[in-house]
Amino acid sequence: MRNLNEVESFGGTAAEDDDIERFFVETPAFSLLTSGRRHLVVGRKGSGKTALYLAVRNSAGRESSLSVGLTFKQYPWAAHLKYASTEVDSTERFVSSWLFLMLIETFSSVIKAAGPGLDRHQRRALDDVSKFLRHNYGTTDLDFRHLFPAGGLRLDKIDVKPEVLKNSLGGFTQSRTGESLGATLTRINDWLFAKLEVLNSKTPKTYVLFDELDLGFEPEKAEYLDRVTGLLLAMRYFVSRITRNGIPVHPVVFLRTDIFDLLHFGDKNKIVNAEMVELAWHDQLERTGASLKHLLDWRIKEELEVKNLDEAWGKAFDDQLTRGTQHKFQHMTFRTFLRPRDVIQFANLALSAAKSRGPREGVPNEDLRISNSDVKAARVPYSNYFRRELDDEIAAVEPAWQSYLEVLRIVGAAKFERSDYEAAFEVARRKFELKLSIEDSLSLLYQFSILGFERAVTGAGLIYQFRYIDPSVPFESDAAYFYVHRGLKETLGLTETQS
């Protein structure tokens, strides 16, 4: 077993920089995705979406399944836009282009992995799609960023016949059609679905994963919201069609909660009920479900090379309660949004504080444990981190959001009444350009869980309600008291209550 001085950290806060193979802890969300029961993952920034994305890819590799990981950094949206349909409502204009992308990426992977065992009809279906891909892209091993050529798609390698599609589309074998690019995609998609249905259960289990869709997020632009809406509608249609035919292809979309909340379209509630899993973690000490305690215990076990998971916590933290009543773990999570990223960051900062304290106090390496003083020392740098995290999340929605943090700084206390906020707002108005009203600024602070409000709950008495705990609870701007999130207390220099 190693000691704390030999440990650099308990892992990274960004999944792409972390050792997913060592540190990933399976949760109910992972099972829902890998079993094909859910196809949309929604979670706040830092809640573990990218870790889940990477874990599904790793799982596919271990199971000899196929996976396609699509991340949208430097994606040519302008080229994609040219293939939007002009014949449908704006929220549906990207459906055909997303379906095309899903189908082409599926076939590209299946063609690469194809082996013996196909009958002549199935082999012919793959050969037909291979010819189409080579004719348009020069290869069957495609880069999804180049699926939408500016000049359109060449169709002379496609022969779509009514008896194949069981409808009255008719055949077309010409190099170009006079249709819009979007309408052409609709016909090609029907042809591709027909070929996929010929393969049927011979199609290997395949995941098509969509991540980093928040890149380029501009909430005021309808085109961005239409793109994401189109992807969700395409996912729903794709899943419905392939499920009816027993084809094991699973598109999965990973999306930030605040972006999903901005979308308004007819089938949204159906998608929520049938396709969505929301990443919601808990901080109970029992390691069940989506447990942050399990996540941190596992990381400690791996880093300290502890054999028994039940012993991991005690090898890193001493057993003293904070303030005499609170477990150290919950003292930390109280200052988070119940996200893996926050808990890992706090634990790493407490580890750093312990490693600095040990030599000063002459603590033997094998006896060093993270103490209450180390947790307390971590609170200031953690609070600064927490504020930066909020800036990453809110700046695109309200660039001047930190001006409203200054209102809270002027209030000076974590717990306050509305009249205190109104008075501080008037002071801040003389220093900053506050474009939002008092009411709207309070709503903004609640929307991003910077602020909670006091409410009575049957059986629980008075609690402070934060949106990250239960997004379904609407804001009560006339509440008796408001409370600033604990994670911001140090960075704003707040006392507990006003003197």
ZIUR-V43240 format. One line per field, one symbol per residue. phi: phi as a letter, one per 30 degrees, with the letter a starting at -180 (. if undefined). A space follows every 50 residues. Layout:
BEGIN
phi = ???
END
This chain:
BEGIN
phi = .ccedccdacjddcedcccdedcdcdbedddddddidbbbccadeidjdd ddedddddddddcidcbbccccdhddddddedcddccbeedcdcddddde dddddddeddddcdbdjddddddddddddedddddcbiaccccddcdcdd djcdcdccbcceddchacdidbbddbcddddddddedddddddddddddh ddddebccccbhdddidbddcdddddddedddddeddedddddecicdcb dbccbdeddedddbaecddddedcbcbcdbcbcdddcbidcdddededdd edddhddcedcdeddcbdcdddhibcdeedddddccchceeddddddddd dddddddeddcideedcdbdceddddddddddddeddddddedceddbec ddddddddddeibdcacdddddddddddddcbdcdddeddddddddecid bcbdbcbeibidbcccdddbdddddcdcddbbbdeedcdddcicddbdd
END
